[in-house]
Amino acid sequence: MPEGLVSTGFAQGLQSGSELLERALHQALDHTHRPVSGVLALFSPAQFPLPITALQSLARRLSCPQIRAGTFAGVISDRGSVLGQSACAILLFHPPAGIGDHAPLLLHWTHPGASQELPFATHNFGSIGSKTSRFWQFGQLRQNRSHLQTGLPGPWRLVQFWSEGVAPLTETFPYFRQEGALLLQLERYLALPLLARALPLALREAPRLPLEALLVVEEDAQGQHQAIPIVATDLQRGGLWLERPLHTGSRIFLAWRNPDLAKREIRTGLDRCKEPWGAPSWAWVSSFQGGGRVFFGEQDAALPIWREIFGDTPVLGCYDQGQWQNDSKTPSFLRFAQVFSLLYWEG
């Protein structure tokens, strides 16, 4: 594997996009004098204005027209991460690696609602931003486009795993009663009392019912699961208001997002990747917006585990509204996960 295929930089603070970009670039170039063949630049938060002029100047400065930039709720790098605050994270490609418009391996950045329109393939990966996310490639601002795709030419191997940390609270029930999006009954149980009885001790001690940590998981006839947020409770009728109605005939169970389980899943996934393949050349990490301090009670737990297993291997990624995961049969989008896309150069 060639050394130094990519390098990363990270900057945060109350500065303009141009200043943050300059700081991140200086960090990325600090230990390399190799030419740059491609740039991925991420800014946060999602409504952060892209510094178009600075990015165009960067293309001329590096003699590299292959630049992609986007804004997300937060940014992730091996050098640090931030959610909801001003920051910039960049990843520079060095020859023989690079980026382009088309390749067998594609990185997608997309808006909500456009994900179902994208062509699924086992060699695609990416993230779903927000409605205010902006995507740009050199010479063209694509703020009104549904998505931006970046090709990664070369002998890349994509290895992917994901962590959801979703722990069941009840058994799976085949029958239920609902009125619109109000779930009233699971078999013979009223939904809200059943949830109250099933709460783990960690959630019982909370001063209020932590609905942000609770889910109804729907299972279809093919055994595929989809987590549905509980948005409110109906004390009078003993029901749960869901983000959307359940499909007729679904099997469902109540669940919660367990941060300790998520950490174990992350560690297990990284260990399983390291054993046969070793450290990747770099990785794209797509994390749900609650995957940082709110979920873990601390900074995003994934980065310390990553550093423990892979050291300073480069990372770029974002906090977003959806994560694109692929397997050999059923590519789909997750909403409460951290998806790790590890890229190995096999040339």
Salt bridges, closest charged atoms under 4 A:
GLU22 OE1 - ARG61 NH1 2.77
ASP30 OD2 - HIS31 NE2 3.24
ASP101 OD1 - ARG68 NH2 2.80
GLU179 OE2 - ARG237 NH2 2.82
GLU187 OE1 - ARG188 NH1 3.66
GLU212 OE1 - ARG208 NH2 3.34
GLU218 OE1 - ARG244 NH2 2.55
GLU218 OE1 - HIS247 ND1 3.39
GLU219 OE1 - HIS225 NE2 2.94
GLU219 OE2 - ARG251 NE 3.61
GLU243 OE1 - ARG335 NH1 2.40
GLU298 OE1 - LYS263 NZ 3.58
GLU308 OE2 - ARG267 NH1 2.98
GLU346 OE2 - ARG157 NE 2.62
